[in-house]
């Protein structure tokens, strides 16, 4: 569901999101996930790579942190090989 933000808030959020996505840790995770996806083939279809568990998971399972939510994960860094 799309967030209902004012134009100024939308621009500010886009800038924050972009800055976070371009941090060295996030860039390394994105590059690692791309390498893993290329190597995995059909196994990775419609799945996200979980850097903590080092395996492919459904987006629901991965983004929900196995039902624990994401607040406890905040700021953690996982190995990206």
N, C-alpha and C positions, 0 to 999 in steps of 0.2 A: 504494500500500500504506500502510495506516495505521501511524503510529508507535506503538510500545508504550511509553507513558509512565505514570508514576505519576499519581494525581490531582493532587498538588501540582505536578508538573512540567508536566502538561497545562494547568493554570491559568496557570502562569508563562509558558508558551509562547504561550498565547492572548493574554495581556497584551502580550508582546513583539511578536507579530505585529500586533496592533491598533495599538500605538504606531507601528510602522513604516508600516503602511498609512495612517495619518493624518498623515504628514509632508507638508509643502507640496509637495515634488517628486512624491510618490506620488499625492497628490490631484489634482495638475495632470495627471499622466499618465492617471489613470483618467478624468477629465473629458474629456481630449482623445480618448481611445480611444472614449468614448461618442459624442462628436460625429462622429468618423470612421465609427463603425459605423452611425449613423443615416443618414449621407450615402452610404455604400457600397452599401447594399442587399444583394442576393444574393451579391455578390463576397466579403463578409465572413463568410458562413456557415461555421461550424466552423473559424474562423481567429482568430488573435490579432494585434493590431497591434504591429509591431516599431518602437519609437520610435527606435532607432538607424538602421535602414535606411529608415524612413518608408514601410513597405508592410505588407500583410497576409501572414502566414506561418502555416503549420500550427503548432499548439502545440508539437509535438516539435521543429521547427526553431527556433522562437523561443526556447523555454525552454532549449534546449541550446546556444544561441549558435553555430549552424551547425557543431556538432561540436567546438567548442573548450571547452565547459564554461562555467560562470558565474564561476569564481574570478577570472579576469582582468578581468571586468566590474565587480567589486565597487566601489561608491562612485562610479561614473561617472554623470554627469548628461547627459541627452540633451534636445535642444530639443523642446518640446511645442507650439510655435506658439501 
